[in-house]
Amino acid sequence: MAIPERKRRVDAIQKFLMYLILLDLVLVASYGMSQSHLVGAWSLSVPVMLVLFNVMLCNITIKRGRRRRDSYLLYPVAVSSICLGFFVLKAIFV
């Protein structure tokens, strides 16, 4: 008699990490669209907070990818980091 395979369940930490990645993509996209409307202290504080959030998310994703072989999670984080870098450089030089 064959032994039935156990289905791999997605744990709660991985779901939470995926929601954080989606939140990061939404925040970077909304920053890119509203970048020209930010004035005063907001034009400095919003990109700094986004960069800090991206750095923390990159560290968490790299640790998770090494430990659980979930390296596919690195790609959307890398794309959002590159886009954020482009938006910040655009704000500085334009």
TITIMI-356088 format. One record per residue: residue number from 1; residue in three letters; x, y, z of N, C-alpha, C in turn. Coordinates in pm, whole numbers. Layout:
N
<rec><i>NUM</i><aa>Ala</aa><n_xx>X</n_xx><n_yy>Y</n_yy><n_zz>Z</n_zz><ca_xx>X</ca_xx><ca_yy>Y</ca_yy><ca_zz>Z</ca_zz><c_xx>X</c_xx><c_yy>Y</c_yy><c_zz>Z</c_zz></rec>
...
END
This chain:
94
<rec><i>1</i><aa>Met</aa><n_xx>84</n_xx><n_yy>-117</n_yy><n_zz>0</n_zz><ca_xx>0</ca_xx><ca_yy>0</ca_yy><ca_zz>0</ca_zz><c_xx>89</c_xx><c_yy>124</c_yy><c_zz>0</c_zz></rec>
<rec><i>2</i><aa>Ala</aa><n_xx>57</n_xx><n_yy>217</n_yy><n_zz>-84</n_zz><ca_xx>137</ca_xx><ca_yy>339</ca_yy><ca_zz>-97</ca_zz><c_xx>107</c_xx><c_yy>435</c_yy><c_zz>18</c_zz></rec>
<rec><i>3</i><aa>Ile</aa><n_xx>213</n_xx><n_yy>502</n_yy><n_zz>59</n_zz><ca_xx>199</ca_xx><ca_yy>601</ca_yy><ca_zz>166</ca_zz><c_xx>158</c_xx><c_yy>734</c_yy><c_zz>103</c_zz></rec>
<rec><i>4</i><aa>Pro</aa><n_xx>50</n_xx><n_yy>794</n_yy><n_zz>148</n_zz><ca_xx>7</ca_xx><ca_yy>922</ca_yy><ca_zz>88</ca_zz><c_xx>107</c_xx><c_yy>1033</c_yy><c_zz>120</c_zz></rec>
<rec><i>5</i><aa>Glu</aa><n_xx>127</n_xx><n_yy>1119</n_yy><n_zz>23</n_zz><ca_xx>219</ca_xx><ca_yy>1231</ca_yy><ca_zz>43</ca_zz><c_xx>155</c_xx><c_yy>1336</c_yy><c_zz>132</c_zz></rec>
<rec><i>6</i><aa>Arg</aa><n_xx>239</n_xx><n_yy>1398</n_yy><n_zz>212</n_zz><ca_xx>191</ca_xx><ca_yy>1508</ca_yy><ca_zz>295</ca_zz><c_xx>194</c_xx><c_yy>1635</c_yy><c_zz>212</c_zz></rec>
<rec><i>7</i><aa>Lys</aa><n_xx>87</n_xx><n_yy>1706</n_yy><n_zz>214</n_zz><ca_xx>83</ca_xx><ca_yy>1833</ca_yy><ca_zz>142</ca_zz><c_xx>161</c_xx><c_yy>1936</c_yy><c_zz>219</c_zz></rec>
<rec><i>8</i><aa>Arg</aa><n_xx>240</n_xx><n_yy>2013</n_yy><n_zz>146</n_zz><ca_xx>321</ca_xx><ca_yy>2118</ca_yy><ca_zz>209</ca_zz><c_xx>233</c_xx><c_yy>2239</c_yy><c_zz>234</c_zz></rec>
<rec><i>9</i><aa>Arg</aa><n_xx>217</n_xx><n_yy>2273</n_yy><n_zz>360</n_zz><ca_xx>135</ca_xx><ca_yy>2388</ca_yy><ca_zz>396</ca_zz><c_xx>222</c_xx><c_yy>2512</c_yy><c_zz>403</c_zz></rec>
<rec><i>10</i><aa>Val</aa><n_xx>166</n_xx><n_yy>2622</n_yy><n_zz>363</n_zz><ca_xx>236</ca_xx><ca_yy>2749</ca_yy><ca_zz>373</ca_zz><c_xx>218</c_xx><c_yy>2800</c_yy><c_zz>516</c_zz></rec>
<rec><i>11</i><aa>Asp</aa><n_xx>329</n_xx><n_yy>2824</n_yy><n_zz>583</n_zz><ca_xx>319</ca_xx><ca_yy>2867</ca_yy><ca_zz>722</ca_zz><c_xx>283</c_xx><c_yy>3016</c_yy><c_zz>729</c_zz></rec>
<rec><i>12</i><aa>Ala</aa><n_xx>247</n_xx><n_yy>3057</n_yy><n_zz>848</n_zz><ca_xx>197</ca_xx><ca_yy>3193</ca_yy><ca_zz>868</ca_zz><c_xx>306</c_xx><c_yy>3298</c_yy><c_zz>845</c_zz></rec>
<rec><i>13</i><aa>Ile</aa><n_xx>431</n_xx><n_yy>3264</n_yy><n_zz>876</n_zz><ca_xx>540</ca_xx><ca_yy>3361</ca_yy><ca_zz>857</ca_zz><c_xx>560</c_xx><c_yy>3389</c_yy><c_zz>709</c_zz></rec>
<rec><i>14</i><aa>Gln</aa><n_xx>551</n_xx><n_yy>3285</n_yy><n_zz>626</n_zz><ca_xx>568</ca_xx><ca_yy>3306</ca_yy><ca_zz>483</ca_zz><c_xx>453</c_xx><c_yy>3389</c_yy><c_zz>426</c_zz></rec>
<rec><i>15</i><aa>Lys</aa><n_xx>332</n_xx><n_yy>3367</n_yy><n_zz>472</n_zz><ca_xx>219</ca_xx><ca_yy>3449</ca_yy><ca_zz>427</ca_zz><c_xx>239</c_xx><c_yy>3595</c_yy><c_zz>468</c_zz></rec>
<rec><i>16</i><aa>Phe</aa><n_xx>282</n_xx><n_yy>3616</n_yy><n_zz>591</n_zz><ca_xx>305</ca_xx><ca_yy>3752</ca_yy><ca_zz>639</ca_zz><c_xx>416</c_xx><c_yy>3819</c_yy><c_zz>559</c_zz></rec>
<rec><i>17</i><aa>Leu</aa><n_xx>522</n_xx><n_yy>3745</n_yy><n_zz>525</n_zz><ca_xx>630</ca_xx><ca_yy>3799</ca_yy><ca_zz>444</ca_zz><c_xx>581</c_xx><c_yy>3835</c_yy><c_zz>304</c_zz></rec>
<rec><i>18</i><aa>Met</aa><n_xx>495</n_xx><n_yy>3754</n_yy><n_zz>249</n_zz><ca_xx>441</ca_xx><ca_yy>3785</ca_yy><ca_zz>116</ca_zz><c_xx>353</c_xx><c_yy>3910</c_yy><c_zz>120</c_zz></rec>
<rec><i>19</i><aa>Tyr</aa><n_xx>277</n_xx><n_yy>3927</n_yy><n_zz>228</n_zz><ca_xx>197</ca_xx><ca_yy>4048</ca_yy><ca_zz>243</ca_zz><c_xx>287</c_xx><c_yy>4171</c_yy><c_zz>260</c_zz></rec>
<rec><i>20</i><aa>Leu</aa><n_xx>398</n_xx><n_yy>4156</n_yy><n_zz>331</n_zz><ca_xx>493</ca_xx><ca_yy>4267</ca_yy><ca_zz>344</ca_zz><c_xx>555</c_xx><c_yy>4304</c_yy><c_zz>210</c_zz></rec>
<rec><i>21</i><aa>Ile</aa><n_xx>583</n_xx><n_yy>4204</n_yy><n_zz>128</n_zz><ca_xx>639</ca_xx><ca_yy>4230</ca_yy><ca_zz>-5</ca_zz><c_xx>537</c_xx><c_yy>4303</c_yy><c_zz>-92</c_zz></rec>
<rec><i>22</i><aa>Leu</aa><n_xx>412</n_xx><n_yy>4260</n_yy><n_zz>-86</n_zz><ca_xx>307</ca_xx><ca_yy>4329</ca_yy><ca_zz>-162</ca_zz><c_xx>288</c_xx><c_yy>4472</c_yy><c_zz>-112</c_zz></rec>
<rec><i>23</i><aa>Leu</aa><n_xx>293</n_xx><n_yy>4491</n_yy><n_zz>19</n_zz><ca_xx>282</ca_xx><ca_yy>4625</ca_yy><ca_zz>76</ca_zz><c_xx>398</c_xx><c_yy>4713</c_yy><c_zz>29</c_zz></rec>
<rec><i>24</i><aa>Asp</aa><n_xx>516</n_xx><n_yy>4656</n_yy><n_zz>22</n_zz><ca_xx>633</ca_xx><ca_yy>4729</ca_yy><ca_zz>-24</ca_zz><c_xx>616</c_xx><c_yy>4773</c_yy><c_zz>-169</c_zz></rec>
<rec><i>25</i><aa>Leu</aa><n_xx>568</n_xx><n_yy>4684</n_yy><n_zz>-253</n_zz><ca_xx>545</ca_xx><ca_yy>4720</ca_yy><ca_zz>-393</ca_zz><c_xx>441</c_xx><c_yy>4831</c_yy><c_zz>-407</c_zz></rec>
<rec><i>26</i><aa>Val</aa><n_xx>335</n_xx><n_yy>4823</n_yy><n_zz>-328</n_zz><ca_xx>231</ca_xx><ca_yy>4926</ca_yy><ca_zz>-332</ca_zz><c_xx>285</c_xx><c_yy>5060</c_yy><c_zz>-282</c_zz></rec>
<rec><i>27</i><aa>Leu</aa><n_xx>362</n_xx><n_yy>5058</n_yy><n_zz>-174</n_zz><ca_xx>418</ca_xx><ca_yy>5183</ca_yy><ca_zz>-120</ca_zz><c_xx>516</c_xx><c_yy>5247</c_yy><c_zz>-216</c_zz></rec>
<rec><i>28</i><aa>Val</aa><n_xx>601</n_xx><n_yy>5167</n_yy><n_zz>-280</n_zz><ca_xx>697</ca_xx><ca_yy>5222</ca_yy><ca_zz>-376</ca_zz><c_xx>624</c_xx><c_yy>5280</c_yy><c_zz>-498</c_zz></rec>
<rec><i>29</i><aa>Ala</aa><n_xx>522</n_xx><n_yy>5209</n_yy><n_zz>-545</n_zz><ca_xx>446</ca_xx><ca_yy>5259</ca_yy><ca_zz>-660</ca_zz><c_xx>372</c_xx><c_yy>5388</c_yy><c_zz>-625</c_zz></rec>
<rec><i>30</i><aa>Ser</aa><n_xx>314</n_xx><n_yy>5394</n_yy><n_zz>-506</n_zz><ca_xx>242</ca_xx><ca_yy>5516</ca_yy><ca_zz>-468</ca_zz><c_xx>339</c_xx><c_yy>5631</c_yy><c_zz>-445</c_zz></rec>
<rec><i>31</i><aa>Tyr</aa><n_xx>459</n_xx><n_yy>5602</n_yy><n_zz>-395</n_zz><ca_xx>560</ca_xx><ca_yy>5707</ca_yy><ca_zz>-382</ca_zz><c_xx>603</c_xx><c_yy>5758</c_yy><c_zz>-519</c_zz></rec>
<rec><i>32</i><aa>Gly</aa><n_xx>618</n_xx><n_yy>5668</n_yy><n_zz>-614</n_zz><ca_xx>655</ca_xx><ca_yy>5710</ca_yy><ca_zz>-749</ca_zz><c_xx>550</c_xx><c_yy>5797</c_yy><c_zz>-815</c_zz></rec>
<rec><i>33</i><aa>Met</aa><n_xx>422</n_xx><n_yy>5770</n_yy><n_zz>-787</n_zz><ca_xx>316</ca_xx><ca_yy>5850</ca_yy><ca_zz>-848</ca_zz><c_xx>297</c_xx><c_yy>5984</c_yy><c_zz>-778</c_zz></rec>
<rec><i>34</i><aa>Ser</aa><n_xx>319</n_xx><n_yy>5991</n_yy><n_zz>-647</n_zz><ca_xx>294</ca_xx><ca_yy>6114</ca_yy><ca_zz>-573</ca_zz><c_xx>422</c_xx><c_yy>6188</c_yy><c_zz>-536</c_zz></rec>
<rec><i>35</i><aa>Gln</aa><n_xx>530</n_xx><n_yy>6155</n_yy><n_zz>-599</n_zz><ca_xx>660</ca_xx><ca_yy>6212</ca_yy><ca_zz>-564</ca_zz><c_xx>666</c_xx><c_yy>6363</c_yy><c_zz>-587</c_zz></rec>
<rec><i>36</i><aa>Ser</aa><n_xx>607</n_xx><n_yy>6409</n_yy><n_zz>-693</n_zz><ca_xx>614</ca_xx><ca_yy>6551</ca_yy><ca_zz>-725</ca_zz><c_xx>524</c_xx><c_yy>6637</c_yy><c_zz>-635</c_zz></rec>
<rec><i>37</i><aa>His</aa><n_xx>430</n_xx><n_yy>6574</n_yy><n_zz>-565</n_zz><ca_xx>337</ca_xx><ca_yy>6648</ca_yy><ca_zz>-480</ca_zz><c_xx>386</c_xx><c_yy>6662</c_yy><c_zz>-336</c_zz></rec>
<rec><i>38</i><aa>Leu</aa><n_xx>495</n_xx><n_yy>6595</n_yy><n_zz>-301</n_zz><ca_xx>546</ca_xx><ca_yy>6603</ca_yy><ca_zz>-164</ca_zz><c_xx>625</c_xx><c_yy>6732</c_yy><c_zz>-145</c_zz></rec>
<rec><i>39</i><aa>Val</aa><n_xx>598</n_xx><n_yy>6801</n_yy><n_zz>-36</n_zz><ca_xx>667</ca_xx><ca_yy>6927</ca_yy><ca_zz>-7</ca_zz><c_xx>720</c_xx><c_yy>6926</c_yy><c_zz>136</c_zz></rec>
<rec><i>40</i><aa>Gly</aa><n_xx>820</n_xx><n_yy>7005</n_yy><n_zz>159</n_zz><ca_xx>872</ca_xx><ca_yy>7024</ca_yy><ca_zz>294</ca_zz><c_xx>939</c_xx><c_yy>6901</c_yy><c_zz>349</c_zz></rec>
<rec><i>41</i><aa>Ala</aa><n_xx>909</n_xx><n_yy>6874</n_yy><n_zz>475</n_zz><ca_xx>971</ca_xx><ca_yy>6761</ca_yy><ca_zz>544</ca_zz><c_xx>924</c_xx><c_yy>6627</c_yy><c_zz>488</c_zz></rec>
<rec><i>42</i><aa>Trp</aa><n_xx>805</n_xx><n_yy>6624</n_yy><n_zz>426</n_zz><ca_xx>755</ca_xx><ca_yy>6499</ca_yy><ca_zz>370</ca_zz><c_xx>842</c_xx><c_yy>6450</c_yy><c_zz>255</c_zz></rec>
<rec><i>43</i><aa>Ser</aa><n_xx>899</n_xx><n_yy>6543</n_yy><n_zz>179</n_zz><ca_xx>982</ca_xx><ca_yy>6503</ca_yy><ca_zz>65</ca_zz><c_xx>1112</c_xx><c_yy>6436</c_yy><c_zz>109</c_zz></rec>
<rec><i>44</i><aa>Leu</aa><n_xx>1149</n_xx><n_yy>6453</n_yy><n_zz>235</n_zz><ca_xx>1268</ca_xx><ca_yy>6387</ca_yy><ca_zz>288</ca_zz><c_xx>1233</c_xx><c_yy>6266</c_yy><c_zz>373</c_zz></rec>
<rec><i>45</i><aa>Ser</aa><n_xx>1128</n_xx><n_yy>6274</n_yy><n_zz>452</n_zz><ca_xx>1098</ca_xx><ca_yy>6166</ca_yy><ca_zz>546</ca_zz><c_xx>1039</c_xx><c_yy>6043</c_yy><c_zz>478</c_zz></rec>
<rec><i>46</i><aa>Val</aa><n_xx>956</n_xx><n_yy>6061</n_yy><n_zz>376</n_zz><ca_xx>893</ca_xx><ca_yy>5946</ca_yy><ca_zz>310</ca_zz><c_xx>997</c_xx><c_yy>5856</c_yy><c_zz>243</c_zz></rec>
<rec><i>47</i><aa>Pro</aa><n_xx>1092</n_xx><n_yy>5909</n_yy><n_zz>163</n_zz><ca_xx>1191</ca_xx><ca_yy>5819</ca_yy><ca_zz>104</ca_zz><c_xx>1282</c_xx><c_yy>5754</c_yy><c_zz>208</c_zz></rec>
<rec><i>48</i><aa>Val</aa><n_xx>1314</n_xx><n_yy>5825</n_yy><n_zz>315</n_zz><ca_xx>1399</ca_xx><ca_yy>5765</ca_yy><ca_zz>419</ca_zz><c_xx>1328</c_xx><c_yy>5647</c_yy><c_zz>484</c_zz></rec>
<rec><i>49</i><aa>Met</aa><n_xx>1199</n_xx><n_yy>5663</n_yy><n_zz>515</n_zz><ca_xx>1124</ca_xx><ca_yy>5553</ca_yy><ca_zz>575</ca_zz><c_xx>1110</c_xx><c_yy>5436</c_yy><c_zz>477</c_zz></rec>
<rec><i>50</i><aa>Leu</aa><n_xx>1089</n_xx><n_yy>5467</n_yy><n_zz>349</n_zz><ca_xx>1079</ca_xx><ca_yy>5359</ca_yy><ca_zz>251</ca_zz><c_xx>1211</c_xx><c_yy>5285</c_yy><c_zz>235</c_zz></rec>
<rec><i>51</i><aa>Val</aa><n_xx>1322</n_xx><n_yy>5356</n_yy><n_zz>237</n_zz><ca_xx>1453</ca_xx><ca_yy>5291</ca_yy><ca_zz>225</ca_zz><c_xx>1478</c_xx><c_yy>5203</c_yy><c_zz>346</c_zz></rec>
<rec><i>52</i><aa>Leu</aa><n_xx>1446</n_xx><n_yy>5251</n_yy><n_zz>466</n_zz><ca_xx>1464</ca_xx><ca_yy>5169</ca_yy><ca_zz>586</ca_zz><c_xx>1375</c_xx><c_yy>5045</c_yy><c_zz>582</c_zz></rec>
<rec><i>53</i><aa>Phe</aa><n_xx>1252</n_xx><n_yy>5061</n_yy><n_zz>538</n_zz><ca_xx>1161</ca_xx><ca_yy>4946</ca_yy><ca_zz>527</ca_zz><c_xx>1214</c_xx><c_yy>4846</c_yy><c_zz>425</c_zz></rec>
<rec><i>54</i><aa>Asn</aa><n_xx>1269</n_xx><n_yy>4895</n_yy><n_zz>314</n_zz><ca_xx>1325</ca_xx><ca_yy>4807</ca_yy><ca_zz>212</ca_zz><c_xx>1447</c_xx><c_yy>4732</c_yy><c_zz>262</c_zz></rec>
<rec><i>55</i><aa>Val</aa><n_xx>1533</n_xx><n_yy>4801</n_yy><n_zz>338</n_zz><ca_xx>1652</ca_xx><ca_yy>4735</ca_yy><ca_zz>392</ca_zz><c_xx>1612</c_xx><c_yy>4623</c_yy><c_zz>489</c_zz></rec>
<rec><i>56</i><aa>Met</aa><n_xx>1517</n_xx><n_yy>4652</n_yy><n_zz>578</n_zz><ca_xx>1472</ca_xx><ca_yy>4548</ca_yy><ca_zz>671</ca_zz><c_xx>1406</c_xx><c_yy>4431</c_yy><c_zz>598</c_zz></rec>
<rec><i>57</i><aa>Leu</aa><n_xx>1327</n_xx><n_yy>4463</n_yy><n_zz>497</n_zz><ca_xx>1260</ca_xx><ca_yy>4357</ca_yy><ca_zz>421</ca_zz><c_xx>1361</c_xx><c_yy>4273</c_yy><c_zz>343</c_zz></rec>
<rec><i>58</i><aa>Cys</aa><n_xx>1464</n_xx><n_yy>4336</n_yy><n_zz>290</n_zz><ca_xx>1569</ca_xx><ca_yy>4261</ca_yy><ca_zz>219</ca_zz><c_xx>1640</c_xx><c_yy>4166</c_yy><c_zz>314</c_zz></rec>
<rec><i>59</i><aa>Asn</aa><n_xx>1674</n_xx><n_yy>4213</n_yy><n_zz>433</n_zz><ca_xx>1741</ca_xx><ca_yy>4127</ca_yy><ca_zz>530</ca_zz><c_xx>1654</c_xx><c_yy>4008</c_yy><c_zz>570</c_zz></rec>
<rec><i>60</i><aa>Ile</aa><n_xx>1528</n_xx><n_yy>4034</n_yy><n_zz>597</n_zz><ca_xx>1437</ca_xx><ca_yy>3925</ca_yy><ca_zz>636</ca_zz><c_xx>1421</c_xx><c_yy>3826</c_yy><c_zz>521</c_zz></rec>
<rec><i>61</i><aa>Thr</aa><n_xx>1407</n_xx><n_yy>3876</n_yy><n_zz>399</n_zz><ca_xx>1386</ca_xx><ca_yy>3789</ca_yy><ca_zz>284</ca_zz><c_xx>1509</c_xx><c_yy>3706</c_yy><c_zz>254</c_zz></rec>
<rec><i>62</i><aa>Ile</aa><n_xx>1628</n_xx><n_yy>3764</n_yy><n_zz>267</n_zz><ca_xx>1751</ca_xx><ca_yy>3688</ca_yy><ca_zz>243</ca_zz><c_xx>1766</c_xx><c_yy>3577</c_yy><c_zz>346</c_zz></rec>
<rec><i>63</i><aa>Lys</aa><n_xx>1740</n_xx><n_yy>3609</n_yy><n_zz>473</n_zz><ca_xx>1748</ca_xx><ca_yy>3504</ca_yy><ca_zz>577</ca_zz><c_xx>1647</c_xx><c_yy>3393</c_yy><c_zz>552</c_zz></rec>
<rec><i>64</i><aa>Arg</aa><n_xx>1526</n_xx><n_yy>3432</n_yy><n_zz>517</n_zz><ca_xx>1421</ca_xx><ca_yy>3334</ca_yy><ca_zz>491</ca_zz><c_xx>1454</c_xx><c_yy>3249</c_yy><c_zz>367</c_zz></rec>
<rec><i>65</i><aa>Gly</aa><n_xx>1508</n_xx><n_yy>3314</n_yy><n_zz>265</n_zz><ca_xx>1541</ca_xx><ca_yy>3242</ca_yy><ca_zz>142</ca_zz><c_xx>1652</c_xx><c_yy>3141</c_yy><c_zz>161</c_zz></rec>
<rec><i>66</i><aa>Arg</aa><n_xx>1748</n_xx><n_yy>3172</n_yy><n_zz>243</n_zz><ca_xx>1857</ca_xx><ca_yy>3078</ca_yy><ca_zz>271</ca_zz><c_xx>1810</c_xx><c_yy>2962</c_yy><c_zz>356</c_zz></rec>
<rec><i>67</i><aa>Arg</aa><n_xx>1728</n_xx><n_yy>2992</n_yy><n_zz>453</n_zz><ca_xx>1688</ca_xx><ca_yy>2890</ca_yy><ca_zz>550</ca_zz><c_xx>1585</c_xx><c_yy>2793</c_yy><c_zz>492</c_zz></rec>
<rec><i>68</i><aa>Arg</aa><n_xx>1487</n_xx><n_yy>2845</n_yy><n_zz>421</n_zz><ca_xx>1376</ca_xx><ca_yy>2761</ca_yy><ca_zz>377</ca_zz><c_xx>1373</c_xx><c_yy>2737</c_yy><c_zz>227</c_zz></rec>
<rec><i>69</i><aa>Arg</aa><n_xx>1477</n_xx><n_yy>2780</n_yy><n_zz>158</n_zz><ca_xx>1486</ca_xx><ca_yy>2766</ca_yy><ca_zz>12</ca_zz><c_xx>1370</c_xx><c_yy>2835</c_yy><c_zz>-58</c_zz></rec>
<rec><i>70</i><aa>Asp</aa><n_xx>1335</n_xx><n_yy>2951</n_yy><n_zz>-9</n_zz><ca_xx>1231</ca_xx><ca_yy>3034</ca_yy><ca_zz>-72</ca_zz><c_xx>1296</c_xx><c_yy>3150</c_yy><c_zz>-145</c_zz></rec>
<rec><i>71</i><aa>Ser</aa><n_xx>1390</n_xx><n_yy>3118</n_yy><n_zz>-231</n_zz><ca_xx>1466</ca_xx><ca_yy>3224</ca_yy><ca_zz>-297</ca_zz><c_xx>1384</c_xx><c_yy>3301</c_yy><c_zz>-400</c_zz></rec>
<rec><i>72</i><aa>Tyr</aa><n_xx>1270</n_xx><n_yy>3248</n_yy><n_zz>-440</n_zz><ca_xx>1185</ca_xx><ca_yy>3320</ca_yy><ca_zz>-535</ca_zz><c_xx>1128</c_xx><c_yy>3447</c_yy><c_zz>-474</c_zz></rec>
<rec><i>73</i><aa>Leu</aa><n_xx>1130</n_xx><n_yy>3460</n_yy><n_zz>-343</n_zz><ca_xx>1082</ca_xx><ca_yy>3582</ca_yy><ca_zz>-278</ca_zz><c_xx>1178</c_xx><c_yy>3698</c_yy><c_zz>-295</c_zz></rec>
<rec><i>74</i><aa>Leu</aa><n_xx>1302</n_xx><n_yy>3670</n_yy><n_zz>-333</n_zz><ca_xx>1401</ca_xx><ca_yy>3777</ca_yy><ca_zz>-348</ca_zz><c_xx>1373</c_xx><c_yy>3866</c_yy><c_zz>-469</c_zz></rec>
<rec><i>75</i><aa>Tyr</aa><n_xx>1314</n_xx><n_yy>3812</n_yy><n_zz>-573</n_zz><ca_xx>1296</ca_xx><ca_yy>3888</ca_yy><ca_zz>-697</ca_zz><c_xx>1204</c_xx><c_yy>4008</c_yy><c_zz>-683</c_zz></rec>
<rec><i>76</i><aa>Pro</aa><n_xx>1085</n_xx><n_yy>3996</n_yy><n_zz>-624</n_zz><ca_xx>1003</ca_xx><ca_yy>4117</ca_yy><ca_zz>-611</ca_zz><c_xx>1064</c_xx><c_yy>4221</c_yy><c_zz>-517</c_zz></rec>
<rec><i>77</i><aa>Val</aa><n_xx>1139</n_xx><n_yy>4176</n_yy><n_zz>-416</n_zz><ca_xx>1205</ca_xx><ca_yy>4271</ca_yy><ca_zz>-326</ca_zz><c_xx>1315</c_xx><c_yy>4345</c_yy><c_zz>-399</c_zz></rec>
<rec><i>78</i><aa>Ala</aa><n_xx>1390</n_xx><n_yy>4273</n_yy><n_zz>-482</n_zz><ca_xx>1496</ca_xx><ca_yy>4337</ca_yy><ca_zz>-561</ca_zz><c_xx>1438</c_xx><c_yy>4436</c_yy><c_zz>-661</c_zz></rec>
<rec><i>79</i><aa>Val</aa><n_xx>1328</n_xx><n_yy>4401</n_yy><n_zz>-724</n_zz><ca_xx>1264</ca_xx><ca_yy>4492</ca_yy><ca_zz>-820</ca_zz><c_xx>1215</c_xx><c_yy>4619</c_yy><c_zz>-749</c_zz></rec>
<rec><i>80</i><aa>Ser</aa><n_xx>1153</n_xx><n_yy>4603</n_yy><n_zz>-634</n_zz><ca_xx>1104</ca_xx><ca_yy>4721</ca_yy><ca_zz>-563</ca_zz><c_xx>1220</c_xx><c_yy>4808</c_yy><c_zz>-513</c_zz></rec>
<rec><i>81</i><aa>Ser</aa><n_xx>1331</n_xx><n_yy>4746</n_yy><n_zz>-474</n_zz><ca_xx>1448</ca_xx><ca_yy>4824</ca_yy><ca_zz>-431</ca_zz><c_xx>1508</c_xx><c_yy>4902</c_yy><c_zz>-546</c_zz></rec>
<rec><i>82</i><aa>Ile</aa><n_xx>1515</n_xx><n_yy>4840</n_yy><n_zz>-662</n_zz><ca_xx>1568</ca_xx><ca_yy>4910</ca_yy><ca_zz>-780</ca_zz><c_xx>1476</c_xx><c_yy>5025</c_yy><c_zz>-819</c_zz></rec>
<rec><i>83</i><aa>Cys</aa><n_xx>1346</n_xx><n_yy>5002</n_yy><n_zz>-818</n_zz><ca_xx>1250</ca_xx><ca_yy>5109</ca_yy><ca_zz>-851</ca_zz><c_xx>1258</c_xx><c_yy>5222</c_yy><c_zz>-750</c_zz></rec>
<rec><i>84</i><aa>Leu</aa><n_xx>1269</n_xx><n_yy>5189</n_yy><n_zz>-622</n_zz><ca_xx>1281</ca_xx><ca_yy>5292</ca_yy><ca_zz>-520</ca_zz><c_xx>1409</c_xx><c_yy>5373</c_yy><c_zz>-538</c_zz></rec>
<rec><i>85</i><aa>Gly</aa><n_xx>1518</n_xx><n_yy>5306</n_yy><n_zz>-569</n_zz><ca_xx>1642</ca_xx><ca_yy>5377</ca_yy><ca_zz>-596</ca_zz><c_xx>1629</c_xx><c_yy>5472</c_yy><c_zz>-714</c_zz></rec>
<rec><i>86</i><aa>Phe</aa><n_xx>1560</n_xx><n_yy>5427</n_yy><n_zz>-819</n_zz><ca_xx>1537</ca_xx><ca_yy>5513</ca_yy><ca_zz>-934</ca_zz><c_xx>1453</c_xx><c_yy>5634</c_yy><c_zz>-896</c_zz></rec>
<rec><i>87</i><aa>Phe</aa><n_xx>1348</n_xx><n_yy>5614</n_yy><n_zz>-818</n_zz><ca_xx>1261</ca_xx><ca_yy>5725</ca_yy><ca_zz>-779</ca_zz><c_xx>1334</c_xx><c_yy>5825</c_yy><c_zz>-689</c_zz></rec>
<rec><i>88</i><aa>Val</aa><n_xx>1417</n_xx><n_yy>5774</n_yy><n_zz>-598</n_zz><ca_xx>1492</ca_xx><ca_yy>5864</ca_yy><ca_zz>-510</ca_zz><c_xx>1594</c_xx><c_yy>5945</c_yy><c_zz>-589</c_zz></rec>
<rec><i>89</i><aa>Leu</aa><n_xx>1664</n_xx><n_yy>5880</n_yy><n_zz>-680</n_zz><ca_xx>1761</ca_xx><ca_yy>5953</ca_yy><ca_zz>-764</ca_zz><c_xx>1691</c_xx><c_yy>6053</c_yy><c_zz>-854</c_zz></rec>
<rec><i>90</i><aa>Lys</aa><n_xx>1573</n_xx><n_yy>6018</n_yy><n_zz>-902</n_zz><ca_xx>1495</ca_xx><ca_yy>6111</ca_yy><ca_zz>-983</ca_zz><c_xx>1456</c_xx><c_yy>6234</c_yy><c_zz>-902</c_zz></rec>
<rec><i>91</i><aa>Ala</aa><n_xx>1419</n_xx><n_yy>6212</n_yy><n_zz>-775</n_zz><ca_xx>1380</ca_xx><ca_yy>6325</ca_yy><ca_zz>-689</ca_zz><c_xx>1499</c_xx><c_yy>6414</c_yy><c_zz>-658</c_zz></rec>
<rec><i>92</i><aa>Ile</aa><n_xx>1617</n_xx><n_yy>6355</n_yy><n_zz>-648</n_zz><ca_xx>1736</ca_xx><ca_yy>6434</ca_yy><ca_zz>-615</ca_zz><c_xx>1781</c_xx><c_yy>6518</c_yy><c_zz>-735</c_zz></rec>
<rec><i>93</i><aa>Phe</aa><n_xx>1784</n_xx><n_yy>6459</n_yy><n_zz>-851</n_zz><ca_xx>1843</ca_xx><ca_yy>6527</ca_yy><ca_zz>-968</ca_zz><c_xx>1745</c_xx><c_yy>6601</c_yy><c_zz>-1055</c_zz></rec>
<rec><i>94</i><aa>Val</aa><n_xx>1616</n_xx><n_yy>6587</n_yy><n_zz>-1032</n_zz><ca_xx>1519</ca_xx><ca_yy>6658</ca_yy><ca_zz>-1118</ca_zz><c_xx>1451</c_xx><c_yy>6767</c_yy><c_zz>-1040</c_zz></rec>
END
